[in-house]
Amino acid sequence: MPSFAHGDVDLYYEIRGRGKPVLLVAGLASDNAFWLPVIDAFAAHRQVIVIDNRGSGRTTPMDTATGIGAMADDCAALVRHLRLAGVDLVGHSMGGMIAQECAIRHAALFDRVVLAATASVNSARNNDLFASWVELFTTLDRTLWFRNLYYWVLSSGFFDKKTSVDALVQLAATYPYQQSAAALASQVRAIAAFDSTRHLSAIHARTLVLAGTADLLFPIAASAAFAKAIPHASFAAIDGAAHSFPVELPQEFTRRVLDFLNRPSPR
């Protein structure tokens, strides 16, 4: 499996498909496996690159210190390592924060940007919530920890399907590349320290801000205001979607993203 050394980490990544490249960046407590529900659909049209952020998956060492800027630099380093240019970029949640930094710090490498279920700064409520997840990570049984997490990131309708809920919890709890408590804490601190609000005007890439109307972490009104602060951004909402809509609504998510990425540029 491919990896390459960048600074103090060996970054794990995977590539599938052919065509114009698109880099998918996952969020807190997630790695490339987050994209499994959508990766084949993307790979039918694009060369898809997925990366394990610092402190997740098969990127090592697991417990290295991190920040949103450092993870953005990792993404840029991967693009350069692969000798690519004009890469489209899709980030979800914390991955959307990383994507913002990529668009600000490494604009020459990236073409279009999708910021899904994210913000320019985390709320105080979210920071406190995420910190509580860190505290519970070492005290709760792993199945209970993931079930508690899913109450926040999946829709109420999803919990009507008990078999699906139980299967997803077991899949996450037995995943072979579990995040450590120290790595989770490092990512939570990185999110709490992030604030791109004053720098959004520096994002010149054509951008789609995609939100769910039932997202408990990033409310729809705040997401719409976030989009207005980015010069070339459009905003779209998925009705009834909770935070992890790439997992719950993979076909709708893929359709929205590919429609945006493939749309001709205005003259």
N, C-alpha and C positions, 0 to 999 in steps of 0.2 A: 504494500500500500504506500502511496507517495507521501513524502514529507520533505521539508527542507529547513535548514537552520536559518533563523533570523534573530540576531541578537542573542538573548538568553533563552530562547525556546526553539524547539523543533515543531514546526507547524504541520499538522495533518490536513490533507485536502483530498478531494476526489473530483474527477472530471467525467462527465457523461455527455453523449450526443455530439452533434456537429452544427456549425453555423456561427452566427455572431455570438460572442461569449456573454454570459450573464453570471455574475457572482451573487450567490445567496448567502446572507449572513444572519444567523439565528440569534436568539435573545438569551436572557438570563436562565441559567441552569439547563441550557440546551446545547446540542452540538449538531453536526450535519444530519443526524437522524431525524431532527425536527422536520426536515424537508421531504421525508419519504412519501408523504401523501401526494406531493406535487411534482417531484423531480422527473418522473417519467414523462409527464405531460409537457414539461418544459423542454426536456431533452429531445422530444419529437420535433422541435423547431429550432433549438438553440444548443450551442455548447454550454453546458451547465457546470459551474465550478462551485463546490461547497467547501467550507473551511471550518475546522474546529477552533473556536476562539481560545485565547489563553484561559486556562483554568477549566477546560471542558474537553470531553471526548478523548481522542488519542493524541492531542497536542501535549507535549511534555517539556519541562516538569509540570505536574498538575498545579503545584502550589506557588508558582511564580507570582510576584506582584504584578498588578495590571492597572490600566486606566482605559477610558474610552479612546483617548488619543493613541495609546500603545496598540490597541486592537485595530484601529484604523490604519496605523503604520504597517501592521502585519498584513492586512488586506492589500495595501499598496505594494508591499514587498513581494507578495505572492503573484500579483499581476505582472510585476517586472520580472520575476523569476520565470514566469511562463512566456515572457516576451510578447505580451498582448498590449493592445491599445484600444481605446474606444469601447471599453467594457461597460455594459449596463450593470446596474447595481440594485439589488433588492435587499432591504433590511427589515426585520421584524422586531419590534419592541426594543430591547437593548441593541439589537442588530440595526435598528433604524437610527439609533444614536451614533453607532459606529459609521453607518452610511453617511450621516450628516458630516461627520469629521472627515471622511474620505472625500466628499464633495468640496469641502472647504480647504483641506490641506493638500489634496492630491488631485486637483480638478483636471489636470491634463490627461490623467489615466482613465477617467470615467465619462461616459456619455449620458445616458438617462438614468434617473434615480427614482426608485419607489420606496417610500417611507411608510411602512405599514404598522398601525397600532403603536404609535410612538409619540414622542414629544421632544421639544428643545430643552426641557428641564423637568425633572421628576417632582411630583408633588410631595409635600411633607408627609401626608397620609401614606403615600406609596413607600416612601423611604422607611417609615416606621414599620409598615407591613412587611417589607422585604427583610428588614433587620430581624423581625420576629420569625420569619422563615429560617433564617440562619440559626437562631436560638433553638428552634424546634428540630432542626436537621439532625442533631446529635441525641435528641431525647425521644423522639417519636419513632415507632416502627416505620420502616420505609414505605410500606403500603399506605399507612395512615398519612404520612407526610405528603405523598403525591395526591392522595384523595383530597386533602385539605387545599393543596395548590390548585387542583382542578375546579374547586368551587369558585375560584376567582377568575379563571381564564377560559372556562368553557361555559356554554349557555345552559340555562335551566332546562331547556328541552333535551339537551344531551343526556341529562340525568334521568330522563324517562326511560332510557334504554339501558337497564341495569346490566345486561350482559356485556354491552359495549363498554360501559364504565368500568366494570370489573376487569375486563380484558386489558383495557388501556392502563389501569393501575398496576396490574401484574406485569405487563410489558415494561413499564417504566421502572418498577421496583426490582426487577431481575435483569435490567440492562447491564451488559458486561463492562461498560465504560462509565461507571458511576463517578459523579463529581464528588470531590472531597469537601468537607465542611469549610476548610480554609479557603479553598478555591471559590466556593459559593460566597463566602464573606468578602473576598477580594472583589468579585464582580459586583456585589451589592454596594460596596464602598465606591467603586468606579461609577456606578449609576448616580449615587448621591452627590458625587463631586462634579458631575457633568452639567454644563449649562452653555448651550450654543446660542442663546437668545440674541445676544448682541452681534452675532456673526452670521445670522441667517441671510442677510443681504449679500453675503459673499458667495452664496450658492447660485451659480449661473447655469447649472445643468437644468434641462427640462425635467421637472419633478412631478410625481404623483404622490399625494398624501392620501392614503387609503385607511379608512377607519370603520369600525363596527358600531352600529347604533346601540348595541347592548354591552359594549366594553366597560367593565367596572373599573379598570385601571386608568384608562385614558378616555374621558368622556367626549362625546361627539362634538359638543360646542367648543371645547378646548382644542380638539383636533382641527376643526374648521378655522379657528383663529391662527393656529400654528401654520396652516397652509397659506394663509393670507400674508404671512411675514416672509415668505420665500418668493423671490422675484418672478420666477417662471414656473410656479407651481399650480397645479390643478388639484381639486379636492373631490373625492368620491367616497360615499358611504355605502356599506353593505347592510341592508336592513335586517335587523334581528341577530346580527353577528356579534359574538362575544370576542374576547381578546385574541384567542388563538384560532382565528378564522382560517388560516391555511390548513389547519388540522381538521376542523369541523366542516368547512366548505371548500374543499380543495379545487373542485371544478370551477366554482365562481371566482375564487381567488386567481387561479391560473388564467381564466378568461379575461378578467379585468387587467391583470398585469401585462399579458401579451398584447392585448388591444392597445394599451398605452405604449409599450415598447415598440410596437410595429407601426404606430401611427406616423404618417409622413410629417416631417417638420414643416411648420408654416413658412412661407416665403417672405 
